[in-house]
Each structure stands twice: as C-alpha cells, then as structure tokens.
C-alpha cells in the first residue's frame, strides 16, 4: 500500500505542473528544487539573484532561475499589478517596486499564466505569502472567503482538517464556505467528502451561541452542497457533531443515529481557529499523524505557505500538493 503522500506525488508527476519558488537562495528550497526536478514531480522556477544562488554550490542544472529585477517581464508584471490595484491608490512607481519583490513577482507569474502555482514561506511570514495572493490572484468567488486545510495521515487513514490557519472566528456563512471548500478539497485528493461540522454539542445536546452558529452554518452548507454549482462534488455535510460522534461509529449511534456523516466523517470543520489549530497539533504530536499543510483553499490558483521551520522534504510535499490543486 502506497503512503498517502506517495500517492500525491504520483498524481503530481502525472500532472507535471509549473510551480514557482520565490525563495531561491534558501538552501532547503534549492535542495527541494533538485528533488522535484530529478523526480519530475513539477517543473520548478526559482526566483533570486543567479550569482548568489550559484554561490551556494547547489546543482541547479535544468532548473530555470529568474532574477525579478532583471527579468524582461518585470515591466509587464508591474503594469498588471498597477491595473489590479490602481483603484486602491497604488501608483505606477509603487507597482514597479512591488513587482520587484519575489513574492509579488511569483504571484504575478501565476496570475499571468507563466506558472501554475507558487509555494513560499521558508523565509517569509504567512502574511508575506498570503497578502499578494489576495491582492493579485484573489478568491475564486467574491462571496467566499479564502481558508486553509491540513491533510492528516496515519496509515490508511487520511482526514481533512479545516480551517486551522487563516480565519480566527468565522461567521456562520464563512464556516459554511469552509465546509464546502474542504469538501471540494477532499474530492480533489480522492477522499470521500463526508463533512462533519464540529461543536461541543451533537444535534442540540449542548446550548450556547457558538452551537447556534454551527447549526446555522450547517443549514447554509447543506443548501450550498445541493445547489447546481456544487452538487457534482456530492459533498455530504452534517452537524453539529462532537468529534467522537463524527469519528466513532458506536458513539455516533448513540449521539446522532440519524446522521448521514456521523461515525465515518473524513472532513472535520472546526468552529474557530483556536479549535482547529489546537486539534491538528494534538493529533500530530500525540496521535502520530503526519500533518501536511496549511494549504490554502478558495483562491483562483494555488498559492501555498510553508512553515519557516520546514525541511526540504516538507517543501517537496507542499509543491506536490500544490500541483494536485491545479485545476
């Protein structure tokens, strides 16, 4: 049986997409680029000063390296950024300065179709990665927020956890959006989209404002899942459910016997960022699950963030996930 991440890598190799890595002078990124290129997981474009990258002593043969400040597309990208942001008060001079920034340049490459996706964050903060994405690539739909997910894997079990990194305190509509996005993510990665919207209550067993918010979100998400836009994904949403009712069949029979999701949920949607972030780290550290993410969902093109403590292997995995996300 292939490990989950090996299956993702195999899918990425079949797709063979172009992924830009804007932190080209980081040694972990260079090591990852070598692996990605040699194993044909993705076509890699590195951004950075060519001479500085060569001075690292790494083998970049067969890998395209672009210096944003010397690129023949710099002015084209600056003009694109100006057109996208002039109504926000951005001048042409400011647009040119932004286009020289590696993260902005990489995001503009994706927007222009010169790359299929981008992975950053080995050196930069999450904000430095996400801000250009929201300004340039933007959300796939104006009425849906961008969120994140983790793929949690142990043996043959793979779960989607959302949102664990982006939205601190989602509204009922935002929570419903996250549920639908996470269901779509599950389908993309070959996971059954049985979505449990979690709470400290199962089917009204507990009371409180946060329970009511989840209940409203469940209703909205069910309506969205049944709409013409999303019904082809066959997303099955239910809640509100406690975590044990969502995952354990015997508990589900007691707490939510009529639920179509309880006992076998594969997608867990948390009521807020506190719950999601704490849960994934506990499952990772105490449960022995591998955690892949955070990966962004809801953008028009895949742009993903790394932890600044990442390894070269983490970068390889994130690039593979990004390649699979490409429509």
PAVEX-322564 format. One line per 5 residues: number of its first residue (from 1); their letters; for each residue x, y, z of C-alpha. Coordinates in Angstrom, 1 decimal, padded with zeros to 4 digits. Layout:
% residues N
NUM> A> X,Y,Z ~ ...
% end
This chain:
% residues 327
1> XXXXX> 000.0,000.0,000.0 ~ 001.4,003.4,-001.0 ~ 001.7,006.1,001.6 ~ -000.7,008.9,001.1 ~ 002.0,011.4,000.3
6> XXXXX> 003.5,009.0,-002.3 ~ 000.1,008.9,-004.0 ~ 000.0,012.7,-004.0 ~ 003.5,012.8,-005.5 ~ 002.4,010.3,-008.2
11> XXXXX> -000.5,012.5,-009.1 ~ 001.8,015.5,-009.3 ~ 004.1,013.6,-011.6 ~ 001.3,012.8,-013.9 ~ 000.1,016.4,-013.9
16> XXXXX> 003.7,017.9,-014.1 ~ 002.8,021.5,-013.4 ~ 005.0,024.5,-013.2 ~ 005.5,025.8,-009.7 ~ 007.4,028.9,-008.8
21> XXXXX> 009.5,029.1,-005.6 ~ 010.4,032.7,-004.8 ~ 012.9,031.9,-002.1 ~ 015.5,030.6,-004.4 ~ 018.6,031.5,-002.3
26> XXXXX> 017.5,029.3,000.6 ~ 019.4,026.1,000.8 ~ 016.3,024.0,001.7 ~ 014.5,025.4,-001.3 ~ 017.4,024.6,-003.5
31> XXXXX> 017.6,021.0,-002.2 ~ 013.8,020.6,-002.7 ~ 014.1,022.0,-006.2 ~ 016.7,019.4,-007.1 ~ 014.5,016.6,-005.8
36> XXXXX> 011.4,018.0,-007.6 ~ 013.3,018.3,-010.8 ~ 015.1,014.9,-010.7 ~ 011.9,013.1,-009.8 ~ 009.8,015.1,-012.3
41> XXXXX> 007.3,016.0,-009.6 ~ 007.0,019.5,-011.0 ~ 008.7,021.9,-013.3 ~ 010.4,024.3,-010.9 ~ 011.1,028.0,-011.4
46> XXXXX> 013.4,029.6,-008.8 ~ 013.5,033.3,-008.1 ~ 016.6,035.1,-006.9 ~ 020.0,036.5,-007.7 ~ 021.5,034.0,-010.1
51> XXXXX> 025.1,034.5,-008.9 ~ 024.1,034.3,-005.2 ~ 022.3,031.0,-005.9 ~ 025.2,029.6,-007.8 ~ 027.5,030.6,-004.9
56> XXXXX> 025.5,028.3,-002.7 ~ 027.2,025.4,-004.5 ~ 024.0,023.6,-005.3 ~ 023.2,021.9,-008.5 ~ 020.6,023.9,-010.4
61> XXXXX> 021.2,022.3,-013.8 ~ 017.9,022.0,-015.7 ~ 016.1,024.5,-013.3 ~ 015.0,027.9,-014.6 ~ 016.3,030.7,-012.4
66> XXXXX> 014.9,034.2,-012.7 ~ 016.1,037.4,-011.1 ~ 012.9,039.5,-010.8 ~ 014.8,042.8,-011.0 ~ 016.5,041.7,-014.3
71> XXXXX> 013.5,039.9,-015.8 ~ 012.3,041.1,-019.2 ~ 008.8,040.7,-017.8 ~ 009.2,043.0,-014.9 ~ 007.6,046.0,-016.5
76> XXXXX> 004.7,043.8,-017.8 ~ 004.1,042.4,-014.3 ~ 004.3,045.9,-012.8 ~ 001.7,047.2,-015.3 ~ -000.5,044.2,-014.4
81> XXXXX> -000.2,045.0,-010.7 ~ -000.9,048.6,-011.3 ~ -004.1,047.8,-013.2 ~ -005.3,045.5,-010.5 ~ -004.6,047.9,-007.6
86> XXXXX> -004.8,051.4,-009.0 ~ -008.3,051.8,-007.6 ~ -006.7,051.2,-004.2 ~ -004.4,054.1,-004.7 ~ -001.3,052.3,-006.0
91> XXXXX> 000.9,054.4,-008.3 ~ 003.0,053.1,-011.2 ~ 006.1,053.6,-009.2 ~ 004.7,051.6,-006.3 ~ 003.6,048.9,-008.6
96> XXXXX> 007.1,048.6,-010.0 ~ 008.6,048.3,-006.5 ~ 006.1,045.6,-005.6 ~ 006.8,043.7,-008.8 ~ 010.5,043.5,-007.9
101> XXXXX> 009.6,041.8,-004.6 ~ 010.0,038.0,-005.1 ~ 006.6,037.0,-003.6 ~ 004.8,039.6,-005.6 ~ 006.7,038.7,-008.8
106> XXXXX> 005.9,035.0,-008.3 ~ 002.2,035.7,-007.7 ~ 002.1,037.9,-010.8 ~ 003.7,034.9,-012.7 ~ 000.7,032.8,-011.6
111> XXXXX> -001.8,035.5,-012.4 ~ -000.2,035.8,-015.9 ~ -000.3,032.0,-016.5 ~ 003.5,031.8,-016.5 ~ 003.4,029.4,-013.6
116> XXXXX> 000.6,027.1,-012.4 ~ 001.2,027.7,-008.7 ~ 003.5,029.1,-006.1 ~ 005.0,027.9,-002.7 ~ 006.6,030.3,-000.3
121> XXXXX> 007.2,030.7,003.4 ~ 010.5,029.0,004.1 ~ 011.9,032.5,004.9 ~ 008.8,034.8,004.7 ~ 005.9,035.1,007.1
126> XXXXX> 002.4,033.7,006.2 ~ 001.2,037.3,005.7 ~ 004.0,037.9,003.2 ~ 002.8,034.9,001.2 ~ -001.0,035.4,001.6
131> XXXXX> -001.2,039.2,001.1 ~ 000.0,039.1,-002.6 ~ -002.3,036.2,-003.3 ~ -005.3,038.0,-002.0 ~ -004.4,041.2,-003.9
136> XXXXX> -003.4,039.6,-007.2 ~ -004.9,036.1,-007.7 ~ -007.9,036.8,-005.4 ~ -010.6,034.4,-004.2 ~ -012.3,032.1,-006.7
141> XXXXX> -015.6,033.7,-005.7 ~ -016.3,037.2,-004.4 ~ -018.8,035.8,-001.9 ~ -016.4,033.1,-000.5 ~ -013.5,033.6,001.9
146> XXXXX> -010.1,032.0,001.4 ~ -009.4,029.4,004.1 ~ -006.9,026.6,004.8 ~ -006.8,022.9,005.4 ~ -004.4,020.3,006.7
151> XXXXX> -004.3,016.7,005.3 ~ -003.8,014.5,008.3 ~ -002.5,011.0,007.5 ~ -001.7,007.9,009.5 ~ -001.5,004.5,007.7
156> XXXXX> -004.6,004.1,005.6 ~ -006.5,006.9,007.4 ~ -006.5,010.4,005.8 ~ -008.6,013.2,007.1 ~ -009.1,016.9,006.0
161> XXXXX> -009.0,019.4,008.9 ~ -010.2,023.0,008.2 ~ -009.7,025.8,009.0 ~ -006.5,025.6,011.0 ~ -004.6,028.6,009.9
166> XXXXX> -006.5,031.5,008.3 ~ -009.9,032.5,009.8 ~ -009.8,033.3,013.5 ~ -013.5,033.5,014.2 ~ -015.6,032.6,011.1
171> XXXXX> -019.2,033.8,010.8 ~ -021.9,031.2,010.0 ~ -021.6,032.0,006.3 ~ -017.8,031.8,006.4 ~ -018.0,028.5,008.3
176> XXXXX> -020.3,027.1,005.6 ~ -017.9,028.3,002.9 ~ -015.1,026.5,004.7 ~ -017.1,023.3,004.8 ~ -017.9,023.4,001.1
181> XXXXX> -014.2,024.3,000.2 ~ -013.0,021.4,002.4 ~ -015.4,019.0,000.7 ~ -014.1,020.1,-002.7 ~ -010.5,019.6,-001.4
186> XXXXX> -011.4,016.1,-000.3 ~ -012.7,015.2,-003.7 ~ -009.5,016.6,-005.3 ~ -007.4,014.3,-003.2 ~ -009.5,011.2,-003.5
191> XXXXX> -011.1,011.4,-000.1 ~ -014.8,010.9,000.4 ~ -016.4,014.3,001.1 ~ -018.3,013.3,004.3 ~ -018.1,016.7,006.2
196> XXXXX> -018.7,016.9,009.9 ~ -019.2,020.4,011.3 ~ -017.8,020.1,014.8 ~ -019.0,021.6,018.1 ~ -019.2,020.7,021.8
201> XXXXX> -022.7,019.6,021.0 ~ -024.3,016.8,018.9 ~ -027.7,017.5,017.5 ~ -028.6,020.0,020.1 ~ -027.2,018.2,023.2
206> XXXXX> -025.5,021.4,024.2 ~ -026.6,025.0,024.2 ~ -024.9,028.3,023.6 ~ -024.1,031.0,021.0 ~ -021.3,029.0,019.3
211> XXXXX> -023.5,025.9,019.0 ~ -026.2,028.1,017.3 ~ -023.6,029.5,014.9 ~ -022.5,026.0,013.8 ~ -026.2,025.0,013.5
216> XXXXX> -026.8,027.9,011.2 ~ -023.7,027.1,009.2 ~ -024.8,023.5,008.7 ~ -028.1,024.7,007.2 ~ -026.3,027.1,004.9
221> XXXXX> -023.7,024.5,003.9 ~ -026.4,021.9,003.1 ~ -028.1,024.3,000.8 ~ -024.9,025.2,-000.9 ~ -024.0,021.5,-001.4
226> XXXXX> -027.3,020.8,-003.0 ~ -027.0,023.8,-005.4 ~ -026.3,023.3,-009.1 ~ -022.8,024.8,-008.6 ~ -021.6,022.2,-006.0
231> XXXXX> -023.9,019.2,-006.3 ~ -021.5,017.4,-008.7 ~ -019.0,017.1,-005.9 ~ -021.5,015.1,-003.9 ~ -020.5,016.8,-000.6
236> XXXXX> -022.3,015.3,002.3 ~ -022.5,017.8,005.2 ~ -023.9,017.3,008.7 ~ -023.7,018.6,012.2 ~ -023.5,020.0,014.6
241> XXXXX> -021.4,017.0,015.9 ~ -019.0,016.3,018.7 ~ -015.6,014.9,017.5 ~ -016.3,011.4,018.9 ~ -019.7,011.3,017.3
246> XXXXX> -018.2,012.4,013.9 ~ -015.4,009.7,014.0 ~ -016.6,006.7,016.1 ~ -019.5,004.6,014.8 ~ -020.6,003.3,018.2
251> XXXXX> -020.7,006.8,019.6 ~ -022.5,008.1,016.5 ~ -025.3,005.5,017.0 ~ -025.9,006.9,020.5 ~ -025.5,010.7,019.8
256> XXXXX> -026.6,011.1,016.2 ~ -028.2,007.9,015.0 ~ -029.9,009.6,012.0 ~ -026.8,011.4,010.7 ~ -025.5,010.5,007.3
261> XXXXX> -022.0,011.6,008.3 ~ -021.6,010.7,012.0 ~ -019.2,007.8,012.7 ~ -017.4,008.0,009.3 ~ -016.6,011.6,008.7
266> XXXXX> -013.5,012.3,006.6 ~ -013.6,016.1,006.7 ~ -013.6,017.9,010.0 ~ -014.6,021.5,010.1 ~ -013.8,023.3,013.3
271> XXXXX> -015.9,026.2,014.7 ~ -012.9,028.5,015.0 ~ -009.2,028.8,014.6 ~ -008.4,028.0,018.2 ~ -010.1,024.7,018.0
276> XXXXX> -008.7,023.8,014.5 ~ -005.1,024.8,015.3 ~ -005.0,023.0,018.7 ~ -006.7,019.9,017.3 ~ -004.3,019.3,014.4
281> XXXXX> -001.2,019.8,016.6 ~ -002.6,017.4,019.2 ~ -003.4,014.8,016.5 ~ 000.0,015.3,015.0 ~ 002.1,015.2,018.2
286> XXXXX> 000.1,012.8,020.4 ~ -001.7,010.8,017.7 ~ 001.3,010.2,015.4 ~ -000.4,011.6,012.3 ~ 001.6,013.3,009.6
291> XXXXX> 000.3,016.8,009.0 ~ 000.5,018.3,005.5 ~ -000.3,022.0,005.4 ~ -001.5,024.5,005.9 ~ -002.7,024.6,002.3
296> XXXXX> -004.9,027.4,001.1 ~ -008.2,026.8,-000.5 ~ -010.6,029.2,-002.2 ~ -008.1,031.0,-004.4 ~ -008.4,031.2,-008.2
301> XXXXX> -005.0,029.5,-008.4 ~ -003.0,027.5,-005.8 ~ -000.6,029.5,-003.7 ~ 000.6,027.9,-000.5 ~ 002.5,028.7,002.6
306> XXXXX> 005.4,026.9,004.4 ~ 006.5,026.9,008.0 ~ 009.8,028.8,008.4 ~ 011.0,025.7,010.2 ~ 010.3,023.5,007.2
311> XXXXX> 012.7,020.9,005.8 ~ 013.5,020.3,002.1 ~ 011.1,017.3,002.2 ~ 008.3,019.5,003.6 ~ 008.8,021.8,000.6
316> XXXXX> 008.7,018.8,-001.8 ~ 005.4,017.6,-000.3 ~ 003.9,021.1,-000.4 ~ 004.8,021.5,-004.0 ~ 003.3,018.2,-004.8
321> XXXXX> 000.1,019.1,-003.0 ~ 000.0,022.5,-004.9 ~ 000.4,020.7,-008.2 ~ -002.5,018.4,-007.5 ~ -004.6,021.5,-006.6
326> XX> -004.2,023.0,-010.1 ~ -007.5,022.6,-012.0
% end
